[in-house]
């Protein structure tokens, strides 16, 4: 990290008005005075790493160093790097805090993770944050706000391999009930294909994706297990999707 104050970009997929991004901005300001915010104008959950290609994308100034984009999380990061902060790129990108966890196979769908991945493609370290919660009681942001600053300071200390990023999931517990921090892999659990079928007033059927649910036992040493036991799960990810074992097999059969 540079000797000058960290330039931090804060973004998310829940939109500029979300409570989670306000919490993350406060966290960022405990780390640096040079904090910028650029996030979608509306919720983009499940947008993954999509880009807006077939219409213009507009940027609006919300306040000093705070901007909103009428596009996806990836659009927001790209515009921040290539337009808003073209004089000096961020040293660190913080994405979130997502309303709900991002565990296992949530990761490919997550706009929160995708925003961090886009920053990684730009050559900048990025951390994605997600907060588990109970829909009946709502979200308590105190856990993330208490624990995140120290996690960020420790995580950005060592060198990272090229093409890597970090996902952090906070459990649905008060700050003093958190068991600690665990560094884990992610759980290869398939999210339940829970579609709710209903009829509109004209009698035509439509479908709505239900709340996330998982089938099967929670694998050990994974983000899902850590969260279920009251730990904060810190999971390193990488952009390289190449399966090295199958690569060698295919080389043999196709050569």
C-alpha positions, 0 to 999 in steps of 0.5 A: 500500500502507498505511503500517501493516504489510502484512496478508497472507493466504496460501492455496492449492489443494493444501491446508493440509498441502502443502509449497508453502503452508509455503514461501509462508508463510515468504516472506510472513513476510519481508514482514510480521509480520501473516500469516494462512493460510486454505486448503482442508483437502484438495487442490482442484487443478482446482477453478477458481473453484468455490464450495461451495453445497449443503452447510455449509462448516466452518472449523477453527483449526489454530494462531494465525492459521492456519485450514483450510476443508473447501471450495474455494480460493474458499471459503477466501478468502471466509471469510477476508475475511468472517469471519476477517479481517472487522475488517481485510481483507488488503492482499495475498493470496498463493496457492500455491505450486502443485505444478506450473506454471500456464501458458496454458490451465491458468489457467481450471482452476487453483484457485491462480489462482482463489483470487487471482482471488477476492481480486481480486474483493474489491478486494485485490491478489493474486499466484498462485505455481506451481513447475514440477518433474520428477515423477522428481526431485520439487520443489526449493522453493529457487528460489521461496523465493530469488526470490519475496520480491524479486518481490513487493516489486517487483510491488506497488510500482506501481498496478494496474488494477482487476480485475487479478492476477498469476501467477508461474511458477518454472522447474524449476532451482536458484536460481543457474541461473535466467536472470532474470525475464520479464514475459510474456503467457500461451501460448494452448496447448490442454492435451492431452485425455489420458484413461487408460482402465482397468477396475476389478476388476469389469470396469467401465471408468473414466477418469483424466485423465493428466499435462498435455501440450501440442501445437503450438509454444510461442509467443514472448513467453509464460509457456511460452517463458520457463519453458522457457528457465529464466526466471521468468514473471510474467504479469498477468491480468485478470478482464474476459473481455469480447472488445471486438472481438466486442462491437462486431461484435455491436452492429452485427449485433444493433442 
